[in-house]
């Protein structure tokens, strides 16, 4: 059932590619805005009440939840230790695609389904090294990222407010010396970047961060990293650093990513235009590196009946392109039906490298605990 929901999620996201041919190639940006950007003004009340993170009901994943999708494991993968030394704070990506409001109500049925699917396919990569905490939050809708409207900024502020309060509740329930691993994807990464700047950088808690997996969002080495409180990772066994990548098959066309990146201002206040994106290869744990498919110890590949998924080695290689994106070579089998414009494998940023991410997290955790 989880695998089926995961693939339904993919199908929902890849509705972006339903318009085809000349019309799509000429008018894709306009069509996307018409399809996904809300027409009304931002209204915080439309998203419903803020979640109460003192309650288990406000969490998608938490160590005391009996039904936690982040604890899922594919066949043949060893379960996590019973009492892990590390706590994982995972922030899911966008899970709301409606024009009805700028933010997802916590009770929205579709959003809740997609949250479970992402916990299953992404957060599960970390369940060998830590107890996973993942908040339900009033995610900004997909159309937020297709407009410069002030309403979009307000929607992201509301979503971030939920994430920040969830993080405070998470930290309050941990022992004061418990190490923390941060992980996010897409919108989740955007919120974690702000969280690092506001709540971690320059504070004692920064010493507790094992690593930050800030995946699926462009991060500037020069205009963002200096205020995040952690450096970009430069070694495979380095703790206390940031990993980030964005997956494209070849021929790649990352135009939309570059436009977002180059038209925006970094968290330092400086323009991102002309700066370098972080690209840490998840197959090697190293920046600006390349690896053949045989270095991939396991991608999370959906089964043909969509009723499960298997970890399969050697599915794709990967190399960091000078532009800052991660190139995975020719489109891989098993993933070809769910590709976003530009050969963007954004939906599979975690799944393509699931076992390597799991091993990378274990390696960095061991380095942190051993120092």
N, C-alpha and C positions, 0 to 999 in steps of 0.2 A: 504494500500500500504506500509506503514512504517513497519507493522508487517511482510509482505511478504519479504521485503528487509532484515529485521533482520534475518529471518530464512534462506534466501539465504546466508547471511553472515556466519551464523553458519555452513551451509552445506559446504561453501567454506573452512572454517577453519578446519572442521572435515574431509576434504580430507586426513588429516594426518592418518586417521584410515582405509583408503580404502584397503591397503595391509593387508591381514589377514593370519592366520594360522602360520605354522612353519617358513616360509620364513620371515614373518613380525617379529615374536618374535626373530629371530636370527639376522636379518639384518636391523632392523628398523632405527637405526641411519644413516647407510649408505644410505638407501633408501630416507630418509628425506633430507639428504644433496644433493643427486643427483636430487631430485625433486625441491628443493627450493633455493639452494645456487647459486648465479650468477657465471657464468664461467669466465666472463671478469674482468678486473681491475676496481677499483673504478674510476668514472669520474663524477665530480660534474656537468659538463655541461649536462650529460644525464638526470639529474633530472629537467632540465629546470630552468628558472629564479626564484630567491627567491621571495616569496610573499611580497607584500607591505602592512603592517598591518595598514597603515593609511587609506586604502581602505576597504569598507565593503565587497568587493568581496573576500578578504583574510580570511574572518571569516565564520565558519560554523554556529556559534551562536553568536548573539550580540543583545542587547536590541532594536536596531532600525531596525532589519531585519524583513520583513513581513512574511517570510516563515522560521520559526525557529523550527527544530525538537526537540530541548531541551525543548520547551514549551508544548510538547505533554503530555496528561494526560489520563489514562484509565478511563472507565466509573465509576462513583460514587466517584471519588476523587476530592476534592475541589480544585479550581484553586488558584494560588498564589496571594498574595497581589499585588496591582497595582504598588506601589512604595516601593519595598523592601529596607531595610537598608543595605543589604550586597551584595557584588559583588562576583560572583563565577567564578574562572578561571579553566576550565576543559580541560584536555589534553587527547584526545582519544588514544586508543591502536593502534597496527599495523593494517593498512588498505590496505597493498600492499603485494601481494603474488607471484609476478612475478619474473622470473630470468632475465628479460630483462635489468634491471638496479638495482643498489644498493639502490636507493631511489625512492619514488613515485613522478612522476611529479604532480604538483598541479592540472593539467587538466585531470589526469587519470580518466576515467569515472567510473571504478569499485571502485577505492579508494574513490571517492566522494560518491558513493552509500553507501559504508560501513560506512563512516563517519556519514552520516545521521542516519543509523541504530543504531550506538552506542550512538549518541546523544539522540535518542529516548529511548533507553533501559537503559542507564546509567545516563547521565547528567540530565534527567528529574526528577530523584530522588531529585534534589536540587532546583527545580524551585518554591517550596513553600517559600523558605527563601531568595532567591537572584536572581538577574538578571545574567544570564549565558553568559559568553564569552568563546567561544571555537575556537581556531585557526585551520585553515587548515595548515598543515605543511608537508614537504617532508619526510614522514615517512620512516624509514629504512625498507627494505623489510624483510619478515618473515625469509628468509634464513640467515640473519645477525646473528641470535641467534643460528645458528647451526654450526658455524665455528669460529676458533680463528684467521682467516686471518686479517692482518692489514687493509684490505679493509673494513671489518665489522666495525672496530673502526672508520674509516673515515666516513662511512655512518651514524653511530650514532652521530658523531660530527656535521655533516651537519644538521641532524634532530633537534638536540638540539639547534643549532644556530637559527633555525626558531622559536622554542618554546621560547627561551630567548628574541628574538626581539619582539615576540608577547606579552610576558609578560610586556616588557618595554612600548609598545604601550598601553596595557590595563591599566597599572598603571597611565600613563600620562593622560588618559582620565577620571580618577576618581577624585572626591574630595579628598583632601589630608588626610582626616580622615576617609574615607570609609573603613569599615572592609572587609576583603577578606577571602573567603573560597577556598582552593585548593582541586582539585579532579582529579584523573587520574586512568588509568588502564593499566596494562602490560607495553608496551613501554612508554605509557604516564606517568606512575609512575616512570619509570627509569629516564625520563627527569625531572620530578618534583623533584626527589631527588637531582639531580645536581643543579637545579634551587634554591632549598632551601639553598644548600651549598654556591652557588656563589652569590646569589642576596638577600637572606633573613637573614641568620644567622649572628648575630652580628650587624645588621643594624636596624635603627628605624622602618622599615616596619615590622619587626618581631612582633612588638606589635599589628599590625593590623590583624594578621592571626587568624581567628576564629578556624580553624581546618584544617588538611591536611589528606585527604582520599587517601592514597598511596596503592592502592589495586592491587593484582595480580602480585606482584614482591617480592622476598625475601629480607627483610631488617634486617640487623644485629643490635641487641641492643647495642652491644659493639663496632663494627667496622664501623657503619654508623651513628647511632643516635647522637653521641657526636658532629658531625659537621653540623647537619641539623638545628640547632637553635631552635628546638622544642623537647620536650620529647615524648616518647610513652604514649598514654593515659592510665591512671590507674583508672579513675572514669567515670561513665556514663554521668555525668554533667560537665565534665572538658572541658574547652576551651583552645585553644592554644596548641594542642597536635596532635600526629600522630596516625591514625588508619590504620591497614594493615591486610589482610588475603588472603589466597589462598585455594580454596574450592576443597575438594576431597570426593567422596563417598567411602564407604567401601565395599570390602577390597581395601585400598588405596596403590598405589605404586608411591610415589613421587620421584623416583630415579633421573629423569632428573632435577628436582628442586634442590635436594640436591647436585647433581654434579655441577651445575652452582654456587650454593652458596658456597660450600666448596672449589672450585678451584679458587675462585676469591678473590681479595683484596678489602677491604671496602673503603669507602670514607675517612676514617681517615688515610689510608695507611697501616693498619694492616690487616692480613689475616682474612677472615670470618670463616675459618675452626675452629670448636670447639666453636663457639659463638652461641648465641640464636637468633632465628628469632622472630620478632614481630608478635604476633597473638592477635588481638583484635576481640572478637566475635561480629559480627554485630547485633546479636539478643539481646545482653546484654549491649554492649558498654564497656565491661570489658575484660581485658587480662586473659588468662589462665582460662577461664570460660566455662560452659556448660549450654545449655538450651534445653528443650524439644520442639517438634514441635508446641505446643500450644503457645509458646512465639513468633512464627513467625506470625506477623500480616498481612503479605501479600507478596507473591512472584509474580513476573510478569510472568504469564504462558501463552504461545501462545495458541490461540484457535485451535480447530481441523481442521478448514478450512484455517488456516494460514492467515486469513484476519483481525486479531485483537489480542488483548491480554487482559487478565483479572487479577486483583489482587485477589489472593486466599490465605486465611490464613491457617496456619498449614501444609504447604507443607513439610517442613524439619525442623529438629532441627539442632543444631550445637554445637561442642565442640572443643576447642583448644587442639590439641595433643601435648605431650611434645616435639615432633620433630619440632613444629612450624607451622604445617599446620592445616587448619580448616576442621574437619571431619563432614560430614552431614548425616551419617548413610547410610542406604540402598539407592540405586539409586532412585531418586524421579520420579514419573509418570509425563509424559509430557516433560521430558528433556532427556529421555533415548536414543534418536536417535542421540544426538549431544555431545558425550562425547569424550574427548581426551585421549590418552594413559595414563594408570595408574589410571583410574577412575577419571581423572582430569576434574573438572567442571569449568575450568578457564573462558570459554566463559560466564558463568552465575554467575560470582562472584558478580555482582550487582543484576541481575534479581532475584536470589533466595531469596534475602533479601530486595527487593526494598522498601517496606513500612517501614521496620525497619530502613533502612538507612535514609529515609525521616524524620522519627520521631527523629532519632539520631541527624541529622543535625539541626532540629528545637530546640532540647534540648540544644545542645552545643551553638547554636546561641543565644538563650535566656540567657544562662549563661554568654556569652561574653558581650552582650549588657547590662546586668544587673549589671556588676561589675564596 
